[in-house]
Amino acid sequence: MAIKFQYNKTSLQDLEKNLKMRVRTLPTIKNKESALRMEVKKSKDEAKDLEIKLEQEIAAYDKMMALWSEFDPTLIKVKDVELNVRKIAGVRVPVLSNIEFDIPPFSLFSAPSWYVDGLTILIRMSRTAIERDFTDMKLNLLEVARKKTTQKVNLFEKVQIPGYQDAIRKIKRFMEDEENLSKSSQKIMRAQQEKRKEENPWL
């Protein structure tokens, strides 16, 4: 990204102001990136743990596979999923606060004895699957925010700050050269005036 500037004091002041702002902001953005990196790692670990937990619960469900043909799947429904929003390193992410299941009454006498255990297994599996989905959603949001923050750090560190420093250096060098030229031309003019005075003292 080329920094646009003019060779004058106003442009120099604008560049110095922009540079100062970026140098001051950079540590904050770096801290945010570091915090997001940690949160992404934590969420990845959490998602992995929930995946393992769900696989174990499915394995337990498989042990009862022969019995599930007798089970009435309309007995359990997810009634409501309560969400909260939490800010993690400045990023708003959904947080699962509660899952409500709807289980209509059924007769314990006419239903097979293992129905209660079956319901418990299904509730546990559903809860784990929903938790895993929300962890994946949180992970995706944090990943996107971390990538954007890393891009901003790189933009400031590798492009904008060096670009502003280079532009400031060029303007200062130009202004110094201009000043030196002006001083030199003034010296030459004075020397010429003095020479003319010496040649013609009546002037």
N, C-alpha and C positions, 0 to 999 in steps of 0.2 A: 504494500500500500504506500503510494507516494504521498508525502506530506506536502500540501500546497502552502506556499509562503511567498512573501515579497521581501525584497532587501530593504527593509526600513524598521524603525524602532517599534512601531505599532504591531507589526507582524511578529517581531522578536518577543514582545511582551505577551502576546497571545500564545505563542509557542511555549514560552516558559511557564505560563499559567497551566496550559494543557499537560505539559510534562510533569509539573509538580503534582497535579491532581492524580495522574496515573501512577506515579511513584508512591504517593500516599495510599492509594486504593489497592495496589498490588498485594501487600501482605494480607489484607482482609480477604481478598479473593482466593489467595493461596490457602488460608485457613479454612475457608468454606470448601475448597476442593478436597483438602485433607479430611475434613469431617465427613463429606459425602462419600469419599473413598472408603472410610471406615464403616459407614452405614450400609454401603453397597455390599461389603464383605460380610457384615453381620446378617443382612437380609438373605444373601446367597446361602450362608450356613443354615439359617432358619428354614429356607425353602427346601434345602437338601434333607434336613432332619424330618420335616413334615412329609417329604416324599418317601423316606424310609419307613416312617411311622404308618403311612397309608398302605404301603406294600405289605407290612406286617399284619395290618388289620384285614387286608384283602385275603392274605394267606389264612387267617383265622376263619374268615367267611367261607373260603373254599372247603375247609374241613367239614362244614355243615351243608355242602352243596346239594347233597341228596335230599335234604329236608326242605330246601327253599322252594321246591315246587308246590309244597303245601301252604306256603306263606302268602298272605294277602298283601300285595304291595300298596294298596290304597290305605293301609293302616297308618302310614307315616308320610307327612308332607312337611316341607320347610315352609313355615308360616311367615316368618319375618327375619330379616338380617339387619341388625342395628349397627350403624356406622358412626364413627367420630372422625374428625379430621385433626391431624396433628402436624405440627411443623417440625421437620427434621432438617437442620442446617439451612433454614429458610425455604424449604420445599414442602408444600402442603401434600400430605399423603393420607389415604384412607386407612383407618384403624378399625378393625373388627371388634365391637364391644360385646355383642350378644347374638346368639342364633336361637330363634324360637321355633320349636317343632309343634306340629298339630297332629295329635294322636287321638282319633275318635274312640269313645269307649267300646270295649269288646268284652265278650264273656270269657272269663278265665276257665270256666268249666267246659265250654264246648270247643275252645281253641286248644291246639296241642300244647303240652307243658313247656316246650322250648320257645314259645312265642315271645315271652318276656325277654329271654336272652337274645333272641333274634332282633327284637326292637332295639335293645341296648347296643348290639353290634352295629346295626344300621345307623343309629344316631351318632355313635362314635366315628364311624367311617365318613358320614356326611359332614360332621363337624370338622374333621381333619382335612377333607377335600376342599371345603369352603375356606378354611384357614390357609391352606396351601395356595388357592387361587388368589386370595387377597395379598398374601406375601409376594406372589409373582407380580401382581399389579403394583405393589409398593416398590419392588425391586426395579421394575421397568421405569417408573417415574424417577426414582433416584438415579438410575443409570443415565437417563436422558439429561437430567440436571447436572450430573457429574461431567458428562461429555461437554456440555455447553460451558461449564465453568473452566474445564481444562483448556478449551479453545480460547476462552477469554484470557486466561493466564498466559498462554502462548502468544496471543495477539499483542498483549501488553509488553511481555518480556522480550519477545523475539522480533516484533515488527514496530509497534508504535513508539515505545520508549527509545530504542536506538534511532528510529526515524526522526523523532523530535530532537534528540541530542545532535544528530548530524545536521539537521536544518538550522538549529541554533548556532552550531559551530560555523556553518557557511555564512550566515548573516553577520556574525561577529567578525569573521575574517574579512568579509566584504567591507564592513563599516570601518575596520582598522585600516584596510588598504586605502579606502576613500579618505580617511583622516590623514594618513601619511602622505597621500598625493596632495591633499590640500595644504599641508604644512610645507611640503617640498616646493609647491608652486608659489606659496607665500614667500619662502626663502629666496627663490629665484627672482621674484618680482622685487623684493627688497634689495637684493644684490644688484639688480639692473638699475634701480632708482639711485642707489649709492654710486654706482659707476658713472651714471649720467651726471650726478652732482659733482663728482670729481672732475669729469671732463668739462663740465660747464657750470662753474660755481654760481653763476648769475640766475640759474633756473630756480 
